[in-house]
Amino acid sequence: MNYTREKICIYIKIKFFEDKRKTPVKFSDRNYRPHFVIKNDSEYLGVQFIEGEEFVFEKEILGIVQPLYTDTVDYSKLIPGTEFFILEGKNLVGEGVVVEKFKTELS
């Protein structure tokens, strides 16, 4: 049997702070899984980077993330225009804004 299901993807514009993170991230590895916290909110939203431009500190770059915990966490607040912080544990390492939200089918 071949099962398919839709997966949410979020296109984002982000900037990482040089004084907060020591090493660059390689987004294509799909191993970078920080949390987003919407500005003026306190809920941690776990995401996984699946694609991104070359990492440069203090420069805005584009990327795509997928929510990790859609069965238990509500990601509906991540809509175009939403500003958020990027956290690794409790460490604030960057910030960004949602550009677009779309669905893709994974098989």
MODELLER restraints for C-alpha pairs under 7 A, 6 or more apart:
rsr = mdl.restraints
at = mdl.atoms
rsr.add(forms.Gaussian(group=physical.xy_distance, feature=features.Distance(at['CA:3:A'], at['CA:107:A']), mean=5.99, stdev=0.5))
rsr.add(forms.Gaussian(group=physical.xy_distance, feature=features.Distance(at['CA:4:A'], at['CA:105:A']), mean=6.45, stdev=0.5))
rsr.add(forms.Gaussian(group=physical.xy_distance, feature=features.Distance(at['CA:4:A'], at['CA:106:A']), mean=5.67, stdev=0.5))
rsr.add(forms.Gaussian(group=physical.xy_distance, feature=features.Distance(at['CA:4:A'], at['CA:107:A']), mean=4.42, stdev=0.5))
rsr.add(forms.Gaussian(group=physical.xy_distance, feature=features.Distance(at['CA:5:A'], at['CA:105:A']), mean=5.63, stdev=0.5))
rsr.add(forms.Gaussian(group=physical.xy_distance, feature=features.Distance(at['CA:5:A'], at['CA:106:A']), mean=5.78, stdev=0.5))
rsr.add(forms.Gaussian(group=physical.xy_distance, feature=features.Distance(at['CA:5:A'], at['CA:107:A']), mean=6.75, stdev=0.5))
rsr.add(forms.Gaussian(group=physical.xy_distance, feature=features.Distance(at['CA:6:A'], at['CA:103:A']), mean=6.08, stdev=0.5))
rsr.add(forms.Gaussian(group=physical.xy_distance, feature=features.Distance(at['CA:6:A'], at['CA:104:A']), mean=5.49, stdev=0.5))
rsr.add(forms.Gaussian(group=physical.xy_distance, feature=features.Distance(at['CA:6:A'], at['CA:105:A']), mean=4.42, stdev=0.5))
rsr.add(forms.Gaussian(group=physical.xy_distance, feature=features.Distance(at['CA:6:A'], at['CA:106:A']), mean=6.24, stdev=0.5))
rsr.add(forms.Gaussian(group=physical.xy_distance, feature=features.Distance(at['CA:7:A'], at['CA:103:A']), mean=5.48, stdev=0.5))
rsr.add(forms.Gaussian(group=physical.xy_distance, feature=features.Distance(at['CA:7:A'], at['CA:104:A']), mean=5.32, stdev=0.5))
rsr.add(forms.Gaussian(group=physical.xy_distance, feature=features.Distance(at['CA:7:A'], at['CA:105:A']), mean=5.96, stdev=0.5))
rsr.add(forms.Gaussian(group=physical.xy_distance, feature=features.Distance(at['CA:7:A'], at['CA:106:A']), mean=6.66, stdev=0.5))
rsr.add(forms.Gaussian(group=physical.xy_distance, feature=features.Distance(at['CA:8:A'], at['CA:66:A']), mean=6.06, stdev=0.5))
rsr.add(forms.Gaussian(group=physical.xy_distance, feature=features.Distance(at['CA:8:A'], at['CA:67:A']), mean=6.98, stdev=0.5))
rsr.add(forms.Gaussian(group=physical.xy_distance, feature=features.Distance(at['CA:8:A'], at['CA:102:A']), mean=5.92, stdev=0.5))
rsr.add(forms.Gaussian(group=physical.xy_distance, feature=features.Distance(at['CA:8:A'], at['CA:103:A']), mean=4.52, stdev=0.5))
rsr.add(forms.Gaussian(group=physical.xy_distance, feature=features.Distance(at['CA:8:A'], at['CA:104:A']), mean=6.48, stdev=0.5))
rsr.add(forms.Gaussian(group=physical.xy_distance, feature=features.Distance(at['CA:9:A'], at['CA:64:A']), mean=6.54, stdev=0.5))
rsr.add(forms.Gaussian(group=physical.xy_distance, feature=features.Distance(at['CA:9:A'], at['CA:65:A']), mean=5.79, stdev=0.5))
rsr.add(forms.Gaussian(group=physical.xy_distance, feature=features.Distance(at['CA:9:A'], at['CA:66:A']), mean=4.84, stdev=0.5))
rsr.add(forms.Gaussian(group=physical.xy_distance, feature=features.Distance(at['CA:9:A'], at['CA:101:A']), mean=5.91, stdev=0.5))
rsr.add(forms.Gaussian(group=physical.xy_distance, feature=features.Distance(at['CA:9:A'], at['CA:102:A']), mean=5.35, stdev=0.5))
rsr.add(forms.Gaussian(group=physical.xy_distance, feature=features.Distance(at['CA:9:A'], at['CA:103:A']), mean=5.76, stdev=0.5))
rsr.add(forms.Gaussian(group=physical.xy_distance, feature=features.Distance(at['CA:10:A'], at['CA:64:A']), mean=5.49, stdev=0.5))
rsr.add(forms.Gaussian(group=physical.xy_distance, feature=features.Distance(at['CA:10:A'], at['CA:65:A']), mean=5.28, stdev=0.5))
rsr.add(forms.Gaussian(group=physical.xy_distance, feature=features.Distance(at['CA:10:A'], at['CA:66:A']), mean=6.22, stdev=0.5))
rsr.add(forms.Gaussian(group=physical.xy_distance, feature=features.Distance(at['CA:10:A'], at['CA:98:A']), mean=6.93, stdev=0.5))
rsr.add(forms.Gaussian(group=physical.xy_distance, feature=features.Distance(at['CA:10:A'], at['CA:100:A']), mean=5.92, stdev=0.5))
rsr.add(forms.Gaussian(group=physical.xy_distance, feature=features.Distance(at['CA:10:A'], at['CA:101:A']), mean=4.52, stdev=0.5))
rsr.add(forms.Gaussian(group=physical.xy_distance, feature=features.Distance(at['CA:10:A'], at['CA:102:A']), mean=6.38, stdev=0.5))
rsr.add(forms.Gaussian(group=physical.xy_distance, feature=features.Distance(at['CA:11:A'], at['CA:63:A']), mean=5.88, stdev=0.5))
rsr.add(forms.Gaussian(group=physical.xy_distance, feature=features.Distance(at['CA:11:A'], at['CA:64:A']), mean=4.55, stdev=0.5))
rsr.add(forms.Gaussian(group=physical.xy_distance, feature=features.Distance(at['CA:11:A'], at['CA:65:A']), mean=6.68, stdev=0.5))
rsr.add(forms.Gaussian(group=physical.xy_distance, feature=features.Distance(at['CA:11:A'], at['CA:98:A']), mean=6.23, stdev=0.5))
rsr.add(forms.Gaussian(group=physical.xy_distance, feature=features.Distance(at['CA:11:A'], at['CA:99:A']), mean=5.42, stdev=0.5))
rsr.add(forms.Gaussian(group=physical.xy_distance, feature=features.Distance(at['CA:11:A'], at['CA:100:A']), mean=5.00, stdev=0.5))
rsr.add(forms.Gaussian(group=physical.xy_distance, feature=features.Distance(at['CA:11:A'], at['CA:101:A']), mean=6.13, stdev=0.5))
rsr.add(forms.Gaussian(group=physical.xy_distance, feature=features.Distance(at['CA:12:A'], at['CA:62:A']), mean=5.69, stdev=0.5))
rsr.add(forms.Gaussian(group=physical.xy_distance, feature=features.Distance(at['CA:12:A'], at['CA:63:A']), mean=5.34, stdev=0.5))
rsr.add(forms.Gaussian(group=physical.xy_distance, feature=features.Distance(at['CA:12:A'], at['CA:64:A']), mean=6.04, stdev=0.5))
rsr.add(forms.Gaussian(group=physical.xy_distance, feature=features.Distance(at['CA:12:A'], at['CA:96:A']), mean=6.80, stdev=0.5))
rsr.add(forms.Gaussian(group=physical.xy_distance, feature=features.Distance(at['CA:12:A'], at['CA:97:A']), mean=5.76, stdev=0.5))
rsr.add(forms.Gaussian(group=physical.xy_distance, feature=features.Distance(at['CA:12:A'], at['CA:98:A']), mean=4.59, stdev=0.5))
rsr.add(forms.Gaussian(group=physical.xy_distance, feature=features.Distance(at['CA:12:A'], at['CA:99:A']), mean=5.06, stdev=0.5))
rsr.add(forms.Gaussian(group=physical.xy_distance, feature=features.Distance(at['CA:12:A'], at['CA:100:A']), mean=6.99, stdev=0.5))
rsr.add(forms.Gaussian(group=physical.xy_distance, feature=features.Distance(at['CA:13:A'], at['CA:60:A']), mean=6.31, stdev=0.5))
rsr.add(forms.Gaussian(group=physical.xy_distance, feature=features.Distance(at['CA:13:A'], at['CA:61:A']), mean=5.60, stdev=0.5))
rsr.add(forms.Gaussian(group=physical.xy_distance, feature=features.Distance(at['CA:13:A'], at['CA:62:A']), mean=4.56, stdev=0.5))
rsr.add(forms.Gaussian(group=physical.xy_distance, feature=features.Distance(at['CA:13:A'], at['CA:63:A']), mean=6.45, stdev=0.5))
rsr.add(forms.Gaussian(group=physical.xy_distance, feature=features.Distance(at['CA:13:A'], at['CA:96:A']), mean=5.43, stdev=0.5))
rsr.add(forms.Gaussian(group=physical.xy_distance, feature=features.Distance(at['CA:13:A'], at['CA:97:A']), mean=5.44, stdev=0.5))
rsr.add(forms.Gaussian(group=physical.xy_distance, feature=features.Distance(at['CA:13:A'], at['CA:98:A']), mean=6.55, stdev=0.5))
rsr.add(forms.Gaussian(group=physical.xy_distance, feature=features.Distance(at['CA:13:A'], at['CA:99:A']), mean=6.62, stdev=0.5))
rsr.add(forms.Gaussian(group=physical.xy_distance, feature=features.Distance(at['CA:14:A'], at['CA:60:A']), mean=5.32, stdev=0.5))
rsr.add(forms.Gaussian(group=physical.xy_distance, feature=features.Distance(at['CA:14:A'], at['CA:61:A']), mean=5.44, stdev=0.5))
rsr.add(forms.Gaussian(group=physical.xy_distance, feature=features.Distance(at['CA:14:A'], at['CA:62:A']), mean=6.29, stdev=0.5))
rsr.add(forms.Gaussian(group=physical.xy_distance, feature=features.Distance(at['CA:14:A'], at['CA:95:A']), mean=5.71, stdev=0.5))
rsr.add(forms.Gaussian(group=physical.xy_distance, feature=features.Distance(at['CA:14:A'], at['CA:96:A']), mean=4.02, stdev=0.5))
rsr.add(forms.Gaussian(group=physical.xy_distance, feature=features.Distance(at['CA:14:A'], at['CA:97:A']), mean=6.55, stdev=0.5))
rsr.add(forms.Gaussian(group=physical.xy_distance, feature=features.Distance(at['CA:15:A'], at['CA:57:A']), mean=6.92, stdev=0.5))
rsr.add(forms.Gaussian(group=physical.xy_distance, feature=features.Distance(at['CA:15:A'], at['CA:58:A']), mean=5.70, stdev=0.5))
rsr.add(forms.Gaussian(group=physical.xy_distance, feature=features.Distance(at['CA:15:A'], at['CA:59:A']), mean=5.56, stdev=0.5))
rsr.add(forms.Gaussian(group=physical.xy_distance, feature=features.Distance(at['CA:15:A'], at['CA:60:A']), mean=4.70, stdev=0.5))
rsr.add(forms.Gaussian(group=physical.xy_distance, feature=features.Distance(at['CA:15:A'], at['CA:61:A']), mean=6.40, stdev=0.5))
rsr.add(forms.Gaussian(group=physical.xy_distance, feature=features.Distance(at['CA:15:A'], at['CA:94:A']), mean=5.49, stdev=0.5))
rsr.add(forms.Gaussian(group=physical.xy_distance, feature=features.Distance(at['CA:15:A'], at['CA:95:A']), mean=5.56, stdev=0.5))
rsr.add(forms.Gaussian(group=physical.xy_distance, feature=features.Distance(at['CA:15:A'], at['CA:96:A']), mean=6.15, stdev=0.5))
rsr.add(forms.Gaussian(group=physical.xy_distance, feature=features.Distance(at['CA:16:A'], at['CA:57:A']), mean=5.36, stdev=0.5))
rsr.add(forms.Gaussian(group=physical.xy_distance, feature=features.Distance(at['CA:16:A'], at['CA:58:A']), mean=5.61, stdev=0.5))
rsr.add(forms.Gaussian(group=physical.xy_distance, feature=features.Distance(at['CA:16:A'], at['CA:93:A']), mean=5.79, stdev=0.5))
rsr.add(forms.Gaussian(group=physical.xy_distance, feature=features.Distance(at['CA:16:A'], at['CA:94:A']), mean=4.06, stdev=0.5))
rsr.add(forms.Gaussian(group=physical.xy_distance, feature=features.Distance(at['CA:16:A'], at['CA:95:A']), mean=6.60, stdev=0.5))
rsr.add(forms.Gaussian(group=physical.xy_distance, feature=features.Distance(at['CA:17:A'], at['CA:57:A']), mean=6.01, stdev=0.5))
rsr.add(forms.Gaussian(group=physical.xy_distance, feature=features.Distance(at['CA:17:A'], at['CA:58:A']), mean=5.52, stdev=0.5))
rsr.add(forms.Gaussian(group=physical.xy_distance, feature=features.Distance(at['CA:17:A'], at['CA:93:A']), mean=5.57, stdev=0.5))
rsr.add(forms.Gaussian(group=physical.xy_distance, feature=features.Distance(at['CA:17:A'], at['CA:94:A']), mean=5.26, stdev=0.5))
rsr.add(forms.Gaussian(group=physical.xy_distance, feature=features.Distance(at['CA:18:A'], at['CA:57:A']), mean=5.25, stdev=0.5))
rsr.add(forms.Gaussian(group=physical.xy_distance, feature=features.Distance(at['CA:18:A'], at['CA:58:A']), mean=6.23, stdev=0.5))
rsr.add(forms.Gaussian(group=physical.xy_distance, feature=features.Distance(at['CA:20:A'], at['CA:92:A']), mean=6.96, stdev=0.5))
rsr.add(forms.Gaussian(group=physical.xy_distance, feature=features.Distance(at['CA:20:A'], at['CA:93:A']), mean=5.15, stdev=0.5))
rsr.add(forms.Gaussian(group=physical.xy_distance, feature=features.Distance(at['CA:21:A'], at['CA:93:A']), mean=5.81, stdev=0.5))
rsr.add(forms.Gaussian(group=physical.xy_distance, feature=features.Distance(at['CA:24:A'], at['CA:55:A']), mean=6.03, stdev=0.5))
rsr.add(forms.Gaussian(group=physical.xy_distance, feature=features.Distance(at['CA:25:A'], at['CA:55:A']), mean=6.21, stdev=0.5))
rsr.add(forms.Gaussian(group=physical.xy_distance, feature=features.Distance(at['CA:27:A'], at['CA:49:A']), mean=5.92, stdev=0.5))
rsr.add(forms.Gaussian(group=physical.xy_distance, feature=features.Distance(at['CA:27:A'], at['CA:50:A']), mean=6.24, stdev=0.5))
rsr.add(forms.Gaussian(group=physical.xy_distance, feature=features.Distance(at['CA:27:A'], at['CA:51:A']), mean=5.39, stdev=0.5))
rsr.add(forms.Gaussian(group=physical.xy_distance, feature=features.Distance(at['CA:27:A'], at['CA:52:A']), mean=5.49, stdev=0.5))
rsr.add(forms.Gaussian(group=physical.xy_distance, feature=features.Distance(at['CA:28:A'], at['CA:50:A']), mean=6.12, stdev=0.5))
rsr.add(forms.Gaussian(group=physical.xy_distance, feature=features.Distance(at['CA:28:A'], at['CA:51:A']), mean=5.38, stdev=0.5))
rsr.add(forms.Gaussian(group=physical.xy_distance, feature=features.Distance(at['CA:28:A'], at['CA:52:A']), mean=6.96, stdev=0.5))
rsr.add(forms.Gaussian(group=physical.xy_distance, feature=features.Distance(at['CA:30:A'], at['CA:48:A']), mean=6.65, stdev=0.5))
rsr.add(forms.Gaussian(group=physical.xy_distance, feature=features.Distance(at['CA:30:A'], at['CA:49:A']), mean=5.58, stdev=0.5))
rsr.add(forms.Gaussian(group=physical.xy_distance, feature=features.Distance(at['CA:30:A'], at['CA:50:A']), mean=4.99, stdev=0.5))
rsr.add(forms.Gaussian(group=physical.xy_distance, feature=features.Distance(at['CA:32:A'], at['CA:48:A']), mean=6.00, stdev=0.5))
rsr.add(forms.Gaussian(group=physical.xy_distance, feature=features.Distance(at['CA:32:A'], at['CA:49:A']), mean=5.81, stdev=0.5))
rsr.add(forms.Gaussian(group=physical.xy_distance, feature=features.Distance(at['CA:33:A'], at['CA:46:A']), mean=6.82, stdev=0.5))
rsr.add(forms.Gaussian(group=physical.xy_distance, feature=features.Distance(at['CA:33:A'], at['CA:47:A']), mean=5.49, stdev=0.5))
rsr.add(forms.Gaussian(group=physical.xy_distance, feature=features.Distance(at['CA:33:A'], at['CA:48:A']), mean=4.46, stdev=0.5))
rsr.add(forms.Gaussian(group=physical.xy_distance, feature=features.Distance(at['CA:33:A'], at['CA:49:A']), mean=6.44, stdev=0.5))
rsr.add(forms.Gaussian(group=physical.xy_distance, feature=features.Distance(at['CA:34:A'], at['CA:46:A']), mean=6.16, stdev=0.5))
rsr.add(forms.Gaussian(group=physical.xy_distance, feature=features.Distance(at['CA:34:A'], at['CA:47:A']), mean=6.03, stdev=0.5))
rsr.add(forms.Gaussian(group=physical.xy_distance, feature=features.Distance(at['CA:34:A'], at['CA:48:A']), mean=6.97, stdev=0.5))
rsr.add(forms.Gaussian(group=physical.xy_distance, feature=features.Distance(at['CA:34:A'], at['CA:86:A']), mean=6.64, stdev=0.5))
rsr.add(forms.Gaussian(group=physical.xy_distance, feature=features.Distance(at['CA:34:A'], at['CA:87:A']), mean=5.82, stdev=0.5))
rsr.add(forms.Gaussian(group=physical.xy_distance, feature=features.Distance(at['CA:34:A'], at['CA:88:A']), mean=5.23, stdev=0.5))
rsr.add(forms.Gaussian(group=physical.xy_distance, feature=features.Distance(at['CA:35:A'], at['CA:44:A']), mean=5.69, stdev=0.5))
rsr.add(forms.Gaussian(group=physical.xy_distance, feature=features.Distance(at['CA:35:A'], at['CA:45:A']), mean=5.15, stdev=0.5))
rsr.add(forms.Gaussian(group=physical.xy_distance, feature=features.Distance(at['CA:35:A'], at['CA:46:A']), mean=4.44, stdev=0.5))
rsr.add(forms.Gaussian(group=physical.xy_distance, feature=features.Distance(at['CA:35:A'], at['CA:47:A']), mean=5.94, stdev=0.5))
rsr.add(forms.Gaussian(group=physical.xy_distance, feature=features.Distance(at['CA:35:A'], at['CA:86:A']), mean=5.86, stdev=0.5))
rsr.add(forms.Gaussian(group=physical.xy_distance, feature=features.Distance(at['CA:35:A'], at['CA:87:A']), mean=5.16, stdev=0.5))
rsr.add(forms.Gaussian(group=physical.xy_distance, feature=features.Distance(at['CA:35:A'], at['CA:88:A']), mean=6.42, stdev=0.5))
rsr.add(forms.Gaussian(group=physical.xy_distance, feature=features.Distance(at['CA:36:A'], at['CA:44:A']), mean=5.90, stdev=0.5))
rsr.add(forms.Gaussian(group=physical.xy_distance, feature=features.Distance(at['CA:36:A'], at['CA:45:A']), mean=5.04, stdev=0.5))
rsr.add(forms.Gaussian(group=physical.xy_distance, feature=features.Distance(at['CA:36:A'], at['CA:46:A']), mean=6.44, stdev=0.5))
rsr.add(forms.Gaussian(group=physical.xy_distance, feature=features.Distance(at['CA:36:A'], at['CA:84:A']), mean=6.07, stdev=0.5))
rsr.add(forms.Gaussian(group=physical.xy_distance, feature=features.Distance(at['CA:36:A'], at['CA:85:A']), mean=5.57, stdev=0.5))
rsr.add(forms.Gaussian(group=physical.xy_distance, feature=features.Distance(at['CA:36:A'], at['CA:86:A']), mean=4.85, stdev=0.5))
rsr.add(forms.Gaussian(group=physical.xy_distance, feature=features.Distance(at['CA:36:A'], at['CA:87:A']), mean=6.21, stdev=0.5))
rsr.add(forms.Gaussian(group=physical.xy_distance, feature=features.Distance(at['CA:37:A'], at['CA:43:A']), mean=5.93, stdev=0.5))
rsr.add(forms.Gaussian(group=physical.xy_distance, feature=features.Distance(at['CA:37:A'], at['CA:44:A']), mean=5.18, stdev=0.5))
rsr.add(forms.Gaussian(group=physical.xy_distance, feature=features.Distance(at['CA:37:A'], at['CA:45:A']), mean=6.24, stdev=0.5))
rsr.add(forms.Gaussian(group=physical.xy_distance, feature=features.Distance(at['CA:37:A'], at['CA:84:A']), mean=5.37, stdev=0.5))
rsr.add(forms.Gaussian(group=physical.xy_distance, feature=features.Distance(at['CA:37:A'], at['CA:85:A']), mean=5.19, stdev=0.5))
rsr.add(forms.Gaussian(group=physical.xy_distance, feature=features.Distance(at['CA:37:A'], at['CA:86:A']), mean=6.62, stdev=0.5))
rsr.add(forms.Gaussian(group=physical.xy_distance, feature=features.Distance(at['CA:38:A'], at['CA:83:A']), mean=6.01, stdev=0.5))
rsr.add(forms.Gaussian(group=physical.xy_distance, feature=features.Distance(at['CA:38:A'], at['CA:84:A']), mean=4.08, stdev=0.5))
rsr.add(forms.Gaussian(group=physical.xy_distance, feature=features.Distance(at['CA:38:A'], at['CA:85:A']), mean=6.26, stdev=0.5))
rsr.add(forms.Gaussian(group=physical.xy_distance, feature=features.Distance(at['CA:39:A'], at['CA:83:A']), mean=5.94, stdev=0.5))
rsr.add(forms.Gaussian(group=physical.xy_distance, feature=features.Distance(at['CA:39:A'], at['CA:84:A']), mean=5.02, stdev=0.5))
rsr.add(forms.Gaussian(group=physical.xy_distance, feature=features.Distance(at['CA:39:A'], at['CA:85:A']), mean=6.55, stdev=0.5))
rsr.add(forms.Gaussian(group=physical.xy_distance, feature=features.Distance(at['CA:46:A'], at['CA:67:A']), mean=6.14, stdev=0.5))
rsr.add(forms.Gaussian(group=physical.xy_distance, feature=features.Distance(at['CA:46:A'], at['CA:68:A']), mean=5.52, stdev=0.5))
rsr.add(forms.Gaussian(group=physical.xy_distance, feature=features.Distance(at['CA:46:A'], at['CA:69:A']), mean=6.71, stdev=0.5))
rsr.add(forms.Gaussian(group=physical.xy_distance, feature=features.Distance(at['CA:47:A'], at['CA:65:A']), mean=6.09, stdev=0.5))
rsr.add(forms.Gaussian(group=physical.xy_distance, feature=features.Distance(at['CA:47:A'], at['CA:66:A']), mean=5.52, stdev=0.5))
rsr.add(forms.Gaussian(group=physical.xy_distance, feature=features.Distance(at['CA:47:A'], at['CA:67:A']), mean=4.48, stdev=0.5))
rsr.add(forms.Gaussian(group=physical.xy_distance, feature=features.Distance(at['CA:47:A'], at['CA:68:A']), mean=5.13, stdev=0.5))
rsr.add(forms.Gaussian(group=physical.xy_distance, feature=features.Distance(at['CA:48:A'], at['CA:65:A']), mean=5.30, stdev=0.5))
rsr.add(forms.Gaussian(group=physical.xy_distance, feature=features.Distance(at['CA:48:A'], at['CA:66:A']), mean=5.31, stdev=0.5))
rsr.add(forms.Gaussian(group=physical.xy_distance, feature=features.Distance(at['CA:48:A'], at['CA:67:A']), mean=6.45, stdev=0.5))
rsr.add(forms.Gaussian(group=physical.xy_distance, feature=features.Distance(at['CA:48:A'], at['CA:68:A']), mean=6.43, stdev=0.5))
rsr.add(forms.Gaussian(group=physical.xy_distance, feature=features.Distance(at['CA:49:A'], at['CA:64:A']), mean=5.96, stdev=0.5))
rsr.add(forms.Gaussian(group=physical.xy_distance, feature=features.Distance(at['CA:49:A'], at['CA:65:A']), mean=4.29, stdev=0.5))
rsr.add(forms.Gaussian(group=physical.xy_distance, feature=features.Distance(at['CA:49:A'], at['CA:66:A']), mean=6.56, stdev=0.5))
rsr.add(forms.Gaussian(group=physical.xy_distance, feature=features.Distance(at['CA:50:A'], at['CA:64:A']), mean=5.80, stdev=0.5))
rsr.add(forms.Gaussian(group=physical.xy_distance, feature=features.Distance(at['CA:50:A'], at['CA:65:A']), mean=5.55, stdev=0.5))
rsr.add(forms.Gaussian(group=physical.xy_distance, feature=features.Distance(at['CA:51:A'], at['CA:63:A']), mean=5.46, stdev=0.5))
rsr.add(forms.Gaussian(group=physical.xy_distance, feature=features.Distance(at['CA:51:A'], at['CA:64:A']), mean=5.12, stdev=0.5))
rsr.add(forms.Gaussian(group=physical.xy_distance, feature=features.Distance(at['CA:52:A'], at['CA:62:A']), mean=5.74, stdev=0.5))
rsr.add(forms.Gaussian(group=physical.xy_distance, feature=features.Distance(at['CA:52:A'], at['CA:63:A']), mean=3.83, stdev=0.5))
rsr.add(forms.Gaussian(group=physical.xy_distance, feature=features.Distance(at['CA:52:A'], at['CA:64:A']), mean=6.17, stdev=0.5))
rsr.add(forms.Gaussian(group=physical.xy_distance, feature=features.Distance(at['CA:53:A'], at['CA:61:A']), mean=5.94, stdev=0.5))
rsr.add(forms.Gaussian(group=physical.xy_distance, feature=features.Distance(at['CA:53:A'], at['CA:62:A']), mean=5.70, stdev=0.5))
rsr.add(forms.Gaussian(group=physical.xy_distance, feature=features.Distance(at['CA:53:A'], at['CA:63:A']), mean=6.26, stdev=0.5))
rsr.add(forms.Gaussian(group=physical.xy_distance, feature=features.Distance(at['CA:78:A'], at['CA:98:A']), mean=6.64, stdev=0.5))
rsr.add(forms.Gaussian(group=physical.xy_distance, feature=features.Distance(at['CA:79:A'], at['CA:98:A']), mean=6.17, stdev=0.5))
rsr.add(forms.Gaussian(group=physical.xy_distance, feature=features.Distance(at['CA:79:A'], at['CA:100:A']), mean=7.00, stdev=0.5))
rsr.add(forms.Gaussian(group=physical.xy_distance, feature=features.Distance(at['CA:79:A'], at['CA:101:A']), mean=6.51, stdev=0.5))
rsr.add(forms.Gaussian(group=physical.xy_distance, feature=features.Distance(at['CA:80:A'], at['CA:98:A']), mean=4.76, stdev=0.5))
rsr.add(forms.Gaussian(group=physical.xy_distance, feature=features.Distance(at['CA:80:A'], at['CA:99:A']), mean=4.88, stdev=0.5))
rsr.add(forms.Gaussian(group=physical.xy_distance, feature=features.Distance(at['CA:80:A'], at['CA:100:A']), mean=5.18, stdev=0.5))
rsr.add(forms.Gaussian(group=physical.xy_distance, feature=features.Distance(at['CA:80:A'], at['CA:101:A']), mean=6.86, stdev=0.5))
rsr.add(forms.Gaussian(group=physical.xy_distance, feature=features.Distance(at['CA:81:A'], at['CA:97:A']), mean=5.97, stdev=0.5))
rsr.add(forms.Gaussian(group=physical.xy_distance, feature=features.Distance(at['CA:81:A'], at['CA:98:A']), mean=5.37, stdev=0.5))
rsr.add(forms.Gaussian(group=physical.xy_distance, feature=features.Distance(at['CA:81:A'], at['CA:99:A']), mean=6.28, stdev=0.5))
rsr.add(forms.Gaussian(group=physical.xy_distance, feature=features.Distance(at['CA:82:A'], at['CA:97:A']), mean=5.48, stdev=0.5))
rsr.add(forms.Gaussian(group=physical.xy_distance, feature=features.Distance(at['CA:82:A'], at['CA:98:A']), mean=5.37, stdev=0.5))
rsr.add(forms.Gaussian(group=physical.xy_distance, feature=features.Distance(at['CA:83:A'], at['CA:96:A']), mean=5.74, stdev=0.5))
rsr.add(forms.Gaussian(group=physical.xy_distance, feature=features.Distance(at['CA:83:A'], at['CA:97:A']), mean=4.31, stdev=0.5))
rsr.add(forms.Gaussian(group=physical.xy_distance, feature=features.Distance(at['CA:83:A'], at['CA:98:A']), mean=6.59, stdev=0.5))
rsr.add(forms.Gaussian(group=physical.xy_distance, feature=features.Distance(at['CA:84:A'], at['CA:95:A']), mean=5.69, stdev=0.5))
rsr.add(forms.Gaussian(group=physical.xy_distance, feature=features.Distance(at['CA:84:A'], at['CA:96:A']), mean=5.40, stdev=0.5))
rsr.add(forms.Gaussian(group=physical.xy_distance, feature=features.Distance(at['CA:84:A'], at['CA:97:A']), mean=6.05, stdev=0.5))
rsr.add(forms.Gaussian(group=physical.xy_distance, feature=features.Distance(at['CA:85:A'], at['CA:92:A']), mean=6.91, stdev=0.5))
rsr.add(forms.Gaussian(group=physical.xy_distance, feature=features.Distance(at['CA:85:A'], at['CA:94:A']), mean=5.88, stdev=0.5))
rsr.add(forms.Gaussian(group=physical.xy_distance, feature=features.Distance(at['CA:85:A'], at['CA:95:A']), mean=4.19, stdev=0.5))
rsr.add(forms.Gaussian(group=physical.xy_distance, feature=features.Distance(at['CA:85:A'], at['CA:96:A']), mean=6.31, stdev=0.5))
rsr.add(forms.Gaussian(group=physical.xy_distance, feature=features.Distance(at['CA:86:A'], at['CA:92:A']), mean=5.99, stdev=0.5))
rsr.add(forms.Gaussian(group=physical.xy_distance, feature=features.Distance(at['CA:86:A'], at['CA:93:A']), mean=5.72, stdev=0.5))
rsr.add(forms.Gaussian(group=physical.xy_distance, feature=features.Distance(at['CA:86:A'], at['CA:94:A']), mean=4.84, stdev=0.5))
rsr.add(forms.Gaussian(group=physical.xy_distance, feature=features.Distance(at['CA:86:A'], at['CA:95:A']), mean=5.29, stdev=0.5))
rsr.add(forms.Gaussian(group=physical.xy_distance, feature=features.Distance(at['CA:87:A'], at['CA:93:A']), mean=5.65, stdev=0.5))
